[in-house]
Amino acid sequence: MKLKAICTAVVMTTMLGASHAQAQEVVRLGNLKFAHYGAVSYIKEIAPKCGIKVEERVFAKGLDVMQAIIAGELDVGTTASEAAISGRAGGAPIYVVAGFAKGGAQLVSRADLKLKTVKDLKGKKVGVTRGGIQEVLLLAELQQNGLTVSDQPGKDVQLVFLAYADLNQALLGKQIDAMMQSEPQSSQAINKGFGTEILKPYDTPIGEPVRTMVMTEKFYKEKRPLAEKFMSCFVQATKTFIDNKAIAEKYVREVVFKGQITKDDFDDAIGNSPYSYDITPEHIQITTDVMVKTGVGRMSKPPVAKDWVKTDLLDAAKKSLGVK
C-alpha cells in the first residue's frame, strides 16, 4: 500500500511537471545589443509571470535577425525599421507588430576636427554600418545638403562601412573623420572625449526612426494565444522600463552590457532613444520611400506598409493593462 502511494505521488508529480512545462510555452526571440533594446531583453526575465518562456538570441545586426526568421529559427525579432522593410521585400514572412524605441542615432565627429554641420563633411571619410537605419539617415542628410557619396574616393563624402562595434575604435584611431552611430556607442564616444556631436539626424522625412518588433506570419496567425501572452509581456516590460528608470539602468548596464557602460552613457543613450510601444503604417511607409530614394536595400518591389503593419495585438495588450 505504501509503495502504491509512492508510485501515485511520482505519477502526479510527473503530470504536474509536464503540465507546467506545457504552460511555459516557448517564444524564440531575436534581439540586438543596444541600450534601447533593453526592455525587449527584459521580457525573458518576467516571462514566467506571463505564463511563457522566452529564449533570446542576440545578433550583430537587424539583417541577421531577418535571415534567422527566414530560416525558421525565430518567432519574434527586433530590428530597426529598414531591416524589417528589406526583409519583407526579400520575402521574409513577417508582420510589424510594435515599435519598442525611437531615435537611437547620432552623427559624431572626431573631437579634434571640430566639424559643426553636415556640409562640413565634404572631403571627409564617414563611417556607418551598411544596411542599418543609420545608413538611411546619413544618406538622407547628405542628400538634403547636396553632398554626393561613394565608398570610393572621388565624391564629396567617402563612406567607410564598418560594424557598429568597430565604428568607435575607427573614430578614435582617426581612420574615419565622422560616424553615424547607434546608442550607447555614440554617447560613449562623446563622453570619453574623442567624439563631438554634429547632430541627431531627425530632420529628414523619417523624423525619429522607430525600432520595430516583428512577428512571423505563422506565429501571428497560428499561435494566437501565445502571441497575445508575449505581447502583454512586452508591454509590461516596456512600462517597467519607462516608469522605473533605476530598474532599466541597472538591467542594461549590468546584465546587457556587463558593466561596460557608465551611468552617463546610459542616461545619454536613452535620452536619445527612449523606450516606446507604438508604430504606424505611415511611419513605415515614409521610411520605405526614403530607402527607395537613397538606394538602401535595393528593393525591386518595396512592400506597402498597410499590408504588413498589424498593431491589433499591441492595441489589445495596452488596453487590457491600462496603458495609454
Buried (B, 14 or more C-beta within 10 A) or exposed (E): EEEEEEEEEEEEEEEEEEEEEEEBBEBBBBBBBBBBBBBBBBBBBBBEEBBBBBEBBBBEBBBBBBBBBBEEEBBBBBBBBBBBBBBBBBEBBBBBBBBBBBBBBBBBBBBEBEBEEBEBBBEBBBBBBBBBBBBBBBBBBBBEBEBEBEEEEEBBBBBBBBEBEBBBBBBBEEBBBBBBBBBBBBBBBBBEEBBBBBBBBBEBEBBBBBBBBBBBBEBBEEBEEBBBBBBBBBBBBBBBBBEEEEEBBEBBBEEBBEEEBBEEBBBBBBEBBBBBBBBBBEBBBBBBBBBBEBEBBEBEEBBEBEEBBBBEBBBBBBEEEEBE
